[in-house]
């Protein structure tokens, strides 16, 4: 604590100062002289202590003068002056200081020592920049006065400004926090916090702000005001969707801190999608770019650029109910109903080769979502898949994908995928296609169109029954890509049904009765032909049970004819199939009334027959397989 601090403040106060000093000396001698006695209320020495500010402290804003004072009669008020005893103010609001009471008032000599604390806030506008002397006068209830003195330095007022984000701003991307801060000591670093002062990060990279320096530092009062800028990037992953408060703490080189804050809203992430322009696409005379874009603020327009951001044009928005229904269930995207865009531009003035298209979706709040595509300008490429058939059924063992592709640079290889772009394989072995070259390359616009064919076979045994999608990507020597998509139906034999031998025997008897009546030899059966008929019954049952009776076919599930893979040698072969009939008599009658089926039953060259009656999924399937 401070000793009794009495100074010669002014000539006119000399007598008072000498009196107070004399009292202090007398009390000290009486306390520690040869005759020690207890201190009473009448002779307890007054005391004053200033806790803050410290002597010669630098202040650059509002500051508090605080401390404590005691006397035997108690403290009435504390007055404050500066320099030539210019009045600052006064306080009579003495607050509790139990620490002071505990230390110096054991004997109870000081009246109301428990309430000995004082505090007074000096406005930063009250004192000019520079050195000042602060005088503190503690006036006791008996009129006595204790003085304390502090020398302080008033620096220039610290200033801070957050340029971005603006207060109340909504964003859905990276948040750039930027601004400037000046102080007498200069900017050291900037710390960033959010909400309940959760620390986000810090930046000690101070940037040049000549604009700030020229405006507010004419007198040079701010240290290095030229380098007062700050910038910090907050990732969208650091903040959840909703309202947040960003706190910015600018820390000066002397440790002083300036605070400012901004309230922002994190909206849902902007999205942009191109429907029709694949990366690496080769374009000819014109191109149409179609797609959609959404943001929390709604999309105002879409701009288009090429290469070094040469302007192509701009377009407004069109209705996309499909987009709205899929991604806007919670209504987070403003005007998602009108999220579509379409823009057509001519490529006739673009040089042949590679170009980059840039698409910018501009939101109503000014934020931008970008997407780009690399395109090729050249002869219009062409591609065709010849197999598998677009409407046929594929086997469960293997599938061959074949066709041709032409481009201005010539074919390099073809990559193959299935369903969710699962890799199947690739082929760089090209097939001579004189037919394609003759038909398409009369002007020589396609490099090496003569060698434009491809063929690739893959194991399909593990594919599930049903529809699958095959993707073929023809990659040209310049890296451009053409895509072809083909849907196939994987059909597996319908197993688990029931064969009815009695009906098969009845069919044989009926068929032979018709043949012998016509003077033809009777047909015989054997195990191999019968097994083939049974296998064919499971194949037509797979089609019928999946797609209906109208879809049953003499084409096998692998797309081949019904005798492909037949294990026996033959001169003549034929097949009759049917579905839905419930008796042997009914199905034979139907066959006999059908010219094609009748011809097989009554063909003189046939000598053997395999018969199957197969019940599956509530329906009978019938097969006759004839050989000679």
C-alpha positions as CSV (number, residue, x, y, z in Angstrom):
1,X,0.0,0.0,0.0
2,X,1.0,3.6,-0.5
3,X,2.4,5.6,2.4
4,X,0.8,8.9,3.2
5,X,1.5,10.8,0.0
6,X,1.8,14.5,0.7
7,X,3.4,16.7,-1.9
8,X,3.8,20.4,-2.3
9,X,1.1,20.7,-4.8
10,X,0.9,24.5,-4.8
11,X,2.2,27.3,-2.7
12,X,-1.2,28.0,-1.4
13,X,-1.4,24.4,-0.1
14,X,2.0,24.3,1.6
15,X,0.8,24.9,5.1
16,X,-1.8,22.0,4.8
17,X,0.9,19.7,3.4
18,X,3.3,20.5,6.2
19,X,0.6,20.0,8.8
20,X,-0.4,16.5,7.4
21,X,3.3,15.5,7.2
22,X,3.9,16.6,10.8
23,X,0.9,14.6,12.0
24,X,2.2,11.5,10.2
25,X,5.7,11.9,11.8
26,X,4.2,12.4,15.2
27,X,2.0,9.3,14.9
28,X,4.8,7.2,13.6
29,X,7.1,8.1,16.5
30,X,4.3,7.6,19.0
31,X,3.6,4.1,17.6
32,X,7.1,2.9,17.6
33,X,8.8,4.9,20.3
34,X,9.9,3.7,23.7
35,X,6.3,3.8,25.1
36,X,4.1,1.7,22.8
37,X,0.4,2.1,23.2
38,X,-2.8,1.0,21.4
39,X,-3.9,3.2,18.4
40,X,-7.3,4.8,19.1
41,X,-9.8,6.4,16.8
42,X,-8.5,9.8,17.7
43,X,-5.0,9.2,16.6
44,X,-5.2,6.5,13.8
45,X,-3.3,7.9,10.8
46,X,-5.3,8.4,7.6
47,X,-4.2,6.5,4.5
48,X,-4.9,6.4,0.7
49,X,-3.9,3.9,-2.0
50,X,-4.4,4.1,-5.7
51,X,-4.7,0.6,-7.3
52,X,-5.0,1.9,-10.9
53,X,-3.8,3.4,-13.0
54,X,-0.1,2.7,-12.3
55,X,2.3,5.6,-12.4
56,X,3.2,6.5,-16.0
57,X,0.7,4.2,-17.5
58,X,-0.5,4.8,-21.0
59,X,-4.2,5.1,-21.6
60,X,-6.0,5.4,-25.0
61,X,-9.6,5.1,-24.0
62,X,-11.8,5.6,-21.0
63,X,-10.0,4.6,-17.9
64,X,-10.9,4.0,-14.2
65,X,-9.1,5.5,-11.2
66,X,-9.6,3.1,-8.3
67,X,-8.2,2.4,-4.9
68,X,-9.1,2.9,-1.2
69,X,-8.8,5.5,1.6
70,X,-9.3,5.3,5.3
71,X,-9.4,7.8,8.2
72,X,-10.5,7.7,11.8
73,X,-13.7,9.6,10.9
74,X,-14.4,7.7,7.7
75,X,-14.2,8.9,4.1
76,X,-16.9,11.3,2.9
77,X,-16.0,11.5,-0.8
78,X,-13.0,11.4,-3.2
79,X,-12.3,14.3,-5.6
80,X,-10.3,14.1,-8.8
81,X,-8.2,16.8,-10.6
82,X,-5.7,16.9,-13.4
83,X,-2.7,19.1,-14.3
84,X,-3.3,22.6,-12.9
85,X,-5.9,21.2,-10.6
86,X,-8.6,21.3,-13.2
87,X,-11.6,19.6,-11.9
88,X,-12.5,16.1,-13.2
89,X,-15.2,15.0,-10.9
90,X,-16.0,13.4,-7.6
91,X,-17.5,10.2,-6.1
92,X,-19.1,9.6,-2.7
93,X,-20.1,6.0,-3.6
94,X,-17.6,4.1,-1.4
95,X,-17.8,0.4,-2.0
96,X,-16.8,-2.6,0.2
97,X,-13.1,-3.5,0.6
98,X,-13.0,-6.3,3.0
99,X,-9.4,-6.9,2.1
100,X,-8.4,-3.4,3.3
101,X,-10.5,-3.7,6.5
102,X,-8.9,-7.1,7.3
103,X,-5.4,-5.8,6.9
104,X,-5.3,-2.4,8.5
105,X,-8.3,-2.2,10.8
106,X,-7.7,-5.0,13.3
107,X,-8.2,-2.6,16.2
108,X,-11.2,-0.9,14.7
109,X,-9.6,2.4,14.7
110,X,-10.9,3.4,11.3
111,X,-14.5,4.3,11.0
112,X,-16.2,2.3,8.2
113,X,-12.9,0.9,6.8
114,X,-15.0,-1.9,5.3
115,X,-16.4,0.7,2.9
116,X,-13.2,2.3,1.9
117,X,-13.1,1.6,-1.9
118,X,-13.5,4.2,-4.6
119,X,-13.6,4.2,-8.3
120,X,-14.1,7.0,-10.9
121,X,-14.1,6.6,-14.7
122,X,-12.4,9.3,-16.7
123,X,-13.8,9.7,-20.2
124,X,-11.3,9.5,-23.1
125,X,-12.6,12.8,-24.3
126,X,-11.7,14.6,-21.0
127,X,-8.0,14.6,-21.5
128,X,-5.9,15.5,-24.6
129,X,-3.3,13.3,-26.0
130,X,0.0,13.6,-24.0
131,X,1.3,13.5,-20.4
132,X,-1.0,14.5,-17.5
133,X,-0.9,14.6,-13.7
134,X,-3.9,13.1,-11.9
135,X,-4.6,14.3,-8.3
136,X,-6.8,12.3,-6.0
137,X,-8.2,13.9,-2.8
138,X,-9.8,11.7,-0.2
139,X,-11.9,13.9,2.1
140,X,-12.8,12.6,5.5
141,X,-16.0,13.3,7.4
142,X,-14.0,15.6,9.8
143,X,-12.8,17.7,6.8
144,X,-9.3,16.3,6.6
145,X,-7.8,15.6,3.2
146,X,-5.4,12.9,1.9
147,X,-3.7,13.3,-1.5
148,X,-2.3,10.9,-4.0
149,X,-0.8,11.6,-7.4
150,X,-0.4,9.7,-10.7
151,X,1.3,10.6,-13.9
152,X,-0.4,9.1,-17.0
153,X,0.1,9.3,-20.7
154,X,-3.0,9.6,-22.9
155,X,-2.3,8.0,-26.3
156,X,-4.4,8.5,-29.4
157,X,-7.8,6.8,-29.3
158,X,-7.6,3.3,-30.6
159,X,-9.9,2.6,-33.6
160,X,-11.2,-0.5,-35.3
161,X,-13.4,-1.2,-38.2
162,X,-14.7,-4.5,-39.7
163,X,-15.2,-4.0,-43.4
164,X,-16.7,-7.4,-44.0
165,X,-19.0,-9.2,-43.3
166,X,-21.6,-6.6,-42.9
167,X,-23.9,-6.9,-39.9
168,X,-26.8,-9.2,-40.6
169,X,-25.3,-10.6,-43.7
170,X,-26.3,-14.1,-44.9
171,X,-23.7,-16.3,-46.5
172,X,-23.2,-19.9,-47.5
173,X,-19.6,-20.1,-48.4
174,X,-16.2,-19.0,-47.0
175,X,-16.6,-16.0,-44.7
176,X,-13.9,-13.4,-45.2
177,X,-13.4,-11.3,-42.1
178,X,-11.5,-8.2,-42.9
179,X,-10.9,-4.7,-41.6
180,X,-8.4,-2.5,-39.8
181,X,-7.2,-1.5,-36.4
182,X,-5.0,1.4,-35.2
183,X,-3.5,2.1,-31.8
184,X,-0.6,4.0,-30.3
185,X,1.4,0.7,-30.2
186,X,0.4,-0.7,-33.6
187,X,-1.5,-3.9,-34.5
188,X,0.1,-7.3,-33.4
189,X,-2.6,-9.9,-34.4
190,X,-6.3,-10.5,-34.7
191,X,-8.2,-13.3,-32.9
192,X,-11.6,-14.6,-34.1
193,X,-14.3,-16.1,-31.9
194,X,-17.9,-17.1,-32.5
195,X,-21.0,-17.3,-30.3
196,X,-20.0,-18.1,-26.8
197,X,-16.5,-17.0,-27.6
198,X,-15.5,-20.3,-29.1
199,X,-12.1,-19.7,-30.6
200,X,-12.0,-20.0,-34.4
201,X,-8.5,-18.9,-35.2
202,X,-6.0,-16.1,-35.3
203,X,-4.1,-14.0,-38.0
204,X,-0.8,-12.3,-37.4
205,X,-0.4,-11.4,-41.1
206,X,-0.9,-7.6,-41.0
207,X,-1.8,-6.1,-44.4
208,X,-1.1,-2.7,-45.9
209,X,-3.9,-0.1,-45.7
210,X,-2.7,3.1,-47.2
211,X,-6.3,4.3,-47.4
212,X,-6.7,4.1,-43.6
213,X,-3.3,5.7,-42.9
214,X,-4.0,8.7,-45.2
215,X,-7.3,9.4,-43.6
216,X,-6.7,9.0,-39.8
217,X,-3.0,9.3,-39.3
218,X,-2.1,12.8,-40.6
219,X,-0.4,13.6,-37.3
220,X,1.5,10.3,-37.2
221,X,0.0,9.5,-33.8
222,X,-0.6,5.8,-34.7
223,X,2.4,3.5,-34.9
224,X,2.6,1.9,-38.3
225,X,-0.9,2.8,-39.3
226,X,0.1,1.9,-42.9
227,X,0.1,-1.8,-41.8
228,X,-3.1,-1.9,-39.9
229,X,-5.2,-4.3,-42.0
230,X,-6.3,-7.8,-41.1
231,X,-8.0,-10.6,-42.9
232,X,-9.2,-14.1,-41.8
233,X,-11.1,-16.7,-43.7
234,X,-13.7,-18.8,-41.9
235,X,-14.5,-22.1,-43.6
236,X,-18.3,-22.9,-43.9
237,X,-17.5,-26.2,-42.1
238,X,-16.6,-24.3,-39.0
239,X,-20.2,-23.0,-38.5
240,X,-23.5,-24.6,-38.5
241,X,-26.5,-23.4,-40.5
242,X,-28.3,-20.5,-38.7
243,X,-27.5,-17.2,-36.9
244,X,-24.0,-16.6,-35.4
245,X,-22.2,-13.8,-33.7
246,X,-18.6,-13.3,-34.9
247,X,-16.2,-11.5,-32.4
248,X,-13.0,-9.9,-33.6
249,X,-10.3,-9.0,-31.1
250,X,-7.6,-6.7,-32.4
251,X,-4.5,-7.1,-30.1
252,X,-2.0,-4.2,-30.1
253,X,1.7,-4.6,-29.6
254,X,1.3,-3.3,-26.1
255,X,-1.3,-5.9,-25.2
256,X,-4.3,-3.7,-25.3
257,X,-7.4,-5.2,-27.1
258,X,-10.1,-3.7,-29.2
259,X,-13.3,-5.6,-29.7
260,X,-16.0,-5.6,-32.4
261,X,-18.6,-8.0,-33.6
262,X,-20.9,-8.9,-36.5
263,X,-24.1,-11.0,-36.6
264,X,-24.2,-13.3,-39.6
265,X,-26.5,-16.0,-40.9
266,X,-25.2,-19.2,-42.4
267,X,-27.6,-20.3,-45.1
268,X,-27.8,-23.6,-47.0
269,X,-24.9,-24.3,-49.4
270,X,-25.4,-23.0,-52.9
271,X,-25.6,-25.6,-55.6
272,X,-25.2,-25.6,-59.4
273,X,-25.6,-28.5,-61.8
274,X,-25.1,-28.9,-65.5
275,X,-27.6,-31.2,-67.1
276,X,-26.1,-31.7,-70.6
277,X,-22.5,-30.5,-70.9
278,X,-20.0,-33.2,-69.9
279,X,-16.4,-32.4,-69.2
280,X,-14.3,-32.9,-72.4
281,X,-17.3,-32.8,-74.7
282,X,-16.6,-32.0,-78.4
283,X,-18.8,-29.3,-79.9
284,X,-19.3,-28.2,-83.5
285,X,-21.3,-25.2,-84.7
286,X,-23.2,-24.3,-81.5
287,X,-23.8,-25.5,-78.0
288,X,-26.6,-25.2,-75.5
289,X,-25.8,-25.3,-71.8
290,X,-28.6,-26.3,-69.6
291,X,-28.8,-26.8,-65.8
292,X,-30.0,-25.4,-62.5
293,X,-28.7,-23.5,-59.6
294,X,-30.1,-22.7,-56.1
295,X,-29.0,-20.6,-53.2
296,X,-30.5,-19.4,-49.9
297,X,-31.1,-16.0,-51.4
298,X,-32.4,-17.2,-54.8
299,X,-30.5,-17.0,-58.1
300,X,-30.7,-13.7,-60.0
301,X,-29.0,-14.7,-63.2
302,X,-26.4,-17.0,-64.7
303,X,-23.3,-15.6,-66.5
304,X,-21.2,-17.5,-69.1
305,X,-17.5,-17.0,-69.9
306,X,-14.8,-18.8,-72.0
307,X,-11.1,-19.3,-71.7
308,X,-9.5,-16.1,-70.1
309,X,-13.0,-15.1,-68.8
310,X,-14.1,-13.6,-72.1
311,X,-17.8,-12.7,-71.8
312,X,-20.2,-15.0,-73.7
313,X,-23.5,-13.8,-72.3
314,X,-26.1,-14.1,-69.5
315,X,-29.5,-15.6,-68.9
316,X,-32.3,-15.4,-66.4
317,X,-34.0,-18.3,-64.6
318,X,-36.8,-20.7,-65.7
319,X,-39.1,-23.0,-63.9
320,X,-37.7,-26.3,-62.6
321,X,-40.4,-28.0,-60.5
322,X,-38.3,-31.2,-60.5
323,X,-35.4,-29.5,-58.8
324,X,-37.7,-27.8,-56.3
325,X,-39.4,-31.1,-55.3
326,X,-36.1,-33.0,-54.9
327,X,-33.8,-30.6,-53.0
328,X,-36.1,-28.0,-51.4
329,X,-38.3,-30.1,-49.1
330,X,-37.7,-27.8,-46.2
331,X,-37.9,-24.6,-48.2
332,X,-34.3,-23.6,-47.5
333,X,-33.7,-22.3,-51.0
334,X,-35.5,-19.2,-52.0
335,X,-37.2,-19.4,-55.4
336,X,-35.9,-23.0,-56.1
337,X,-39.0,-23.4,-58.3
338,X,-37.4,-21.0,-60.8
339,X,-33.9,-22.5,-60.7
340,X,-33.4,-23.6,-64.3
341,X,-31.2,-22.0,-66.9
342,X,-30.5,-22.5,-70.6
343,X,-28.0,-20.7,-72.8
344,X,-27.1,-21.3,-76.5
345,X,-23.9,-19.8,-78.0
346,X,-22.2,-20.2,-81.3
347,X,-18.8,-21.9,-81.5
348,X,-18.0,-20.9,-85.1
349,X,-15.6,-18.2,-84.1
350,X,-13.8,-20.4,-81.6
351,X,-10.5,-21.9,-82.7
352,X,-10.3,-25.7,-83.1
353,X,-8.9,-27.2,-79.9
354,X,-9.5,-27.1,-76.2
355,X,-11.5,-24.4,-74.4
356,X,-12.8,-23.9,-70.9
357,X,-16.4,-22.8,-70.3
358,X,-17.1,-21.0,-66.9
359,X,-20.6,-20.7,-65.6
360,X,-21.4,-18.3,-62.7
361,X,-24.7,-18.5,-60.8
362,X,-25.2,-15.1,-59.2
363,X,-27.4,-15.0,-56.1
364,X,-29.7,-12.1,-55.2
365,X,-27.3,-11.3,-52.3
366,X,-24.4,-11.0,-54.7
367,X,-22.7,-14.3,-53.8
368,X,-21.5,-16.5,-56.7
369,X,-21.3,-20.2,-57.3
370,X,-19.0,-21.4,-60.1
371,X,-18.7,-24.4,-62.3
372,X,-16.5,-25.1,-65.3
373,X,-16.2,-27.5,-68.2
374,X,-13.5,-28.3,-70.7
375,X,-14.7,-28.6,-74.3
376,X,-13.3,-29.5,-77.6
377,X,-14.0,-27.6,-80.8
378,X,-13.8,-29.7,-83.9
379,X,-15.6,-32.0,-86.2
380,X,-18.8,-33.3,-84.7
381,X,-17.9,-36.7,-83.1
382,X,-20.2,-39.7,-83.5
383,X,-20.6,-42.9,-81.7
384,X,-22.8,-46.0,-82.0
385,X,-23.3,-49.2,-79.9
386,X,-24.3,-52.1,-82.1
387,X,-24.5,-54.6,-79.3
388,X,-26.0,-55.5,-76.9
389,X,-29.4,-54.8,-78.4
390,X,-31.3,-52.0,-76.9
391,X,-34.4,-54.2,-76.4
392,X,-32.9,-57.7,-76.0
393,X,-32.1,-59.8,-73.0
394,X,-28.6,-60.5,-71.9
395,X,-27.3,-63.8,-70.6
396,X,-26.1,-64.4,-67.1
397,X,-22.7,-65.4,-68.2
398,X,-21.1,-62.8,-70.5
399,X,-22.0,-59.7,-72.5
400,X,-20.2,-58.2,-75.5
401,X,-20.3,-54.5,-76.0
402,X,-19.3,-53.5,-79.5
403,X,-19.7,-50.5,-81.9
404,X,-17.7,-47.7,-83.4
405,X,-16.6,-44.1,-82.6
406,X,-15.2,-41.3,-84.8
407,X,-13.7,-38.0,-83.8
408,X,-11.4,-35.4,-85.4
409,X,-8.4,-36.8,-83.6
410,X,-9.2,-40.5,-83.9
411,X,-10.1,-43.1,-81.4
412,X,-7.6,-44.0,-78.6
413,X,-9.5,-46.4,-76.4
414,X,-12.9,-47.2,-75.0
415,X,-13.7,-47.5,-71.3
416,X,-16.7,-49.5,-70.0
417,X,-18.8,-49.0,-66.9
418,X,-22.1,-50.4,-65.5
419,X,-24.8,-49.1,-63.3
420,X,-23.3,-46.6,-60.8
421,X,-20.3,-46.1,-63.0
422,X,-18.7,-49.3,-61.7
423,X,-15.6,-50.0,-63.8
424,X,-15.8,-53.0,-66.1
425,X,-12.6,-52.6,-68.2
426,X,-11.1,-51.0,-71.3
427,X,-10.0,-51.8,-74.8
428,X,-7.4,-50.1,-77.0
429,X,-7.5,-52.9,-79.6
430,X,-9.3,-51.1,-82.5
431,X,-11.2,-52.9,-85.3
432,X,-11.1,-52.0,-88.9
433,X,-14.4,-50.5,-90.0
434,X,-14.3,-49.7,-93.7
435,X,-18.1,-49.4,-93.7
436,X,-17.9,-46.6,-91.1
437,X,-15.1,-44.8,-92.9
438,X,-17.0,-44.9,-96.2
439,X,-20.2,-43.7,-94.8
440,X,-18.9,-40.9,-92.6
441,X,-15.5,-39.7,-93.7
442,X,-15.9,-38.5,-97.2
443,X,-14.3,-35.2,-96.4
444,X,-11.5,-36.7,-94.3
445,X,-12.7,-34.8,-91.2
446,X,-12.2,-37.8,-89.0
447,X,-8.7,-38.9,-88.3
448,X,-8.3,-42.7,-88.8
449,X,-12.0,-43.4,-89.1
450,X,-11.0,-46.6,-90.8
451,X,-10.0,-48.0,-87.4
452,X,-13.0,-46.9,-85.4
453,X,-14.4,-50.2,-84.2
454,X,-14.3,-51.6,-80.8
455,X,-15.5,-54.8,-79.0
456,X,-15.4,-55.7,-75.3
457,X,-16.7,-58.8,-73.5
458,X,-17.2,-58.9,-69.7
459,X,-18.4,-61.5,-67.2
460,X,-22.0,-60.8,-66.3
461,X,-22.7,-63.9,-64.2
462,X,-22.8,-61.9,-61.0
463,X,-25.3,-59.3,-62.2
464,X,-28.7,-59.5,-60.6
465,X,-31.9,-60.1,-62.6
466,X,-33.5,-56.9,-64.0
467,X,-32.4,-53.8,-65.8
468,X,-28.8,-52.6,-65.8
469,X,-27.1,-49.7,-67.6
470,X,-23.9,-50.0,-69.6
471,X,-21.8,-46.9,-70.2
472,X,-19.2,-46.8,-73.0
473,X,-16.7,-43.9,-73.0
474,X,-14.9,-43.4,-76.3
475,X,-11.7,-41.5,-75.6
476,X,-10.1,-39.7,-78.5
477,X,-6.4,-39.1,-78.9
478,X,-6.9,-35.5,-77.8
479,X,-8.5,-36.6,-74.6
480,X,-12.1,-35.7,-75.5
481,X,-14.7,-38.2,-74.5
482,X,-17.9,-39.4,-76.1
483,X,-20.4,-41.3,-74.0
484,X,-23.0,-43.9,-75.1
485,X,-25.5,-45.4,-72.7
486,X,-27.4,-48.7,-73.2
487,X,-29.9,-50.4,-70.9
488,X,-29.9,-54.2,-70.8
489,X,-32.2,-56.7,-69.2
490,X,-30.5,-59.5,-67.2
491,X,-32.8,-62.5,-67.1
492,X,-32.1,-65.6,-65.1
493,X,-33.9,-68.8,-65.5
494,X,-37.1,-69.2,-63.4
495,X,-36.1,-72.0,-61.0
496,X,-38.2,-73.6,-58.3
497,X,-41.2,-74.5,-60.4
498,X,-42.8,-77.9,-60.9
499,X,-42.5,-80.2,-63.9
500,X,-45.6,-82.3,-64.7
501,X,-44.5,-85.6,-66.4
502,X,-48.1,-86.8,-66.9
503,X,-49.0,-83.8,-69.0
504,X,-45.8,-84.2,-71.0
505,X,-46.8,-87.8,-71.7
506,X,-50.2,-86.7,-72.7
507,X,-48.8,-84.1,-75.2
508,X,-46.6,-86.8,-76.7
509,X,-49.6,-89.1,-77.2
510,X,-51.7,-86.3,-78.8
511,X,-48.8,-85.2,-81.1
512,X,-48.2,-88.7,-82.3
513,X,-51.9,-89.4,-82.9
514,X,-52.0,-86.4,-85.3
515,X,-48.8,-87.5,-87.0
516,X,-49.8,-91.2,-87.5
517,X,-53.2,-90.1,-88.7
518,X,-51.4,-88.1,-91.4
519,X,-49.2,-91.1,-92.3
520,X,-46.1,-89.7,-90.5
521,X,-43.8,-91.6,-88.2
522,X,-44.3,-91.2,-84.4
523,X,-41.8,-89.0,-82.5
524,X,-39.6,-90.4,-79.8
525,X,-38.0,-88.8,-76.8
526,X,-34.6,-89.1,-75.0
527,X,-33.2,-87.6,-71.8
528,X,-31.0,-85.0,-73.5
529,X,-33.7,-83.4,-75.6
530,X,-36.1,-83.5,-72.7
531,X,-33.5,-81.8,-70.5
532,X,-33.1,-79.1,-73.1
533,X,-36.8,-78.5,-73.3
534,X,-37.0,-78.3,-69.5
535,X,-34.2,-75.6,-69.6
536,X,-36.0,-73.6,-72.2
537,X,-39.2,-73.8,-70.1
538,X,-37.3,-72.0,-67.2
539,X,-36.2,-69.3,-69.6
540,X,-39.6,-68.5,-71.1
541,X,-41.0,-68.7,-67.5
542,X,-38.5,-66.0,-66.5
543,X,-39.8,-63.7,-69.2
544,X,-43.4,-64.5,-68.7
545,X,-43.3,-64.1,-64.9
546,X,-41.4,-60.8,-65.1
547,X,-42.9,-59.0,-68.1
548,X,-46.1,-61.0,-69.0
549,X,-47.0,-63.7,-71.5
550,X,-46.7,-61.3,-74.4
551,X,-42.9,-61.1,-73.8
552,X,-42.1,-64.8,-74.0
553,X,-39.8,-65.4,-76.9
554,X,-37.9,-67.9,-78.9
555,X,-34.9,-65.7,-78.2
556,X,-32.9,-67.1,-75.3
557,X,-32.0,-65.0,-72.3
558,X,-28.6,-64.4,-73.8
559,X,-30.1,-62.9,-77.0
560,X,-29.3,-66.0,-79.1
561,X,-31.7,-68.5,-80.9
562,X,-33.3,-71.3,-79.0
563,X,-30.9,-74.0,-80.1
564,X,-27.7,-72.1,-79.3
565,X,-25.6,-74.5,-77.1
566,X,-27.8,-77.5,-78.0
567,X,-25.6,-80.5,-77.0
568,X,-26.6,-82.9,-79.8
569,X,-25.9,-82.8,-83.5
570,X,-28.9,-82.3,-85.8
571,X,-30.0,-81.7,-89.3
572,X,-33.2,-80.0,-88.5
573,X,-34.3,-78.3,-85.3
574,X,-37.5,-76.5,-84.3
575,X,-39.3,-75.2,-81.2
576,X,-42.9,-74.6,-80.1
577,X,-43.6,-72.6,-76.9
578,X,-46.7,-71.5,-75.1
579,X,-47.9,-70.1,-71.8
580,X,-51.2,-69.9,-69.9
581,X,-53.0,-73.0,-71.1
582,X,-54.0,-75.3,-68.2
583,X,-54.2,-78.7,-69.9
584,X,-52.3,-80.8,-72.5
585,X,-55.3,-80.9,-74.8
586,X,-55.7,-77.1,-74.7
587,X,-52.1,-76.3,-75.5
588,X,-51.9,-79.0,-78.3
589,X,-55.1,-77.7,-79.8
590,X,-53.7,-74.1,-79.8
591,X,-50.5,-75.3,-81.5
592,X,-52.4,-77.2,-84.2
593,X,-54.5,-74.2,-84.9
594,X,-51.3,-72.1,-85.5
595,X,-49.7,-72.5,-88.9
596,X,-46.1,-72.2,-87.7
597,X,-46.5,-74.5,-84.7
598,X,-48.5,-77.0,-86.8
599,X,-45.7,-77.1,-89.3
600,X,-43.2,-78.1,-86.6
601,X,-45.6,-80.8,-85.2
602,X,-46.2,-82.3,-88.7
603,X,-42.7,-81.9,-90.2
604,X,-41.8,-85.3,-91.7
605,X,-38.1,-84.8,-91.2
606,X,-38.4,-84.5,-87.4
607,X,-37.8,-87.8,-85.6
608,X,-37.3,-86.8,-81.9
609,X,-39.0,-84.5,-79.5
610,X,-38.3,-83.1,-76.0
611,X,-41.4,-81.9,-74.1
612,X,-41.7,-79.8,-70.9
613,X,-44.7,-78.8,-68.8
614,X,-43.5,-76.3,-66.2
615,X,-45.6,-74.6,-63.6
616,X,-44.2,-71.4,-62.1
617,X,-45.6,-68.4,-60.3
618,X,-49.2,-69.5,-61.0
619,X,-48.9,-70.2,-64.7
620,X,-48.1,-73.2,-66.9
621,X,-45.3,-72.9,-69.5
622,X,-45.1,-75.4,-72.4
623,X,-42.1,-76.3,-74.6
624,X,-41.7,-78.7,-77.6
625,X,-38.2,-79.1,-79.0
626,X,-37.9,-81.0,-82.2
627,X,-34.7,-82.4,-83.9
628,X,-33.7,-84.8,-86.7
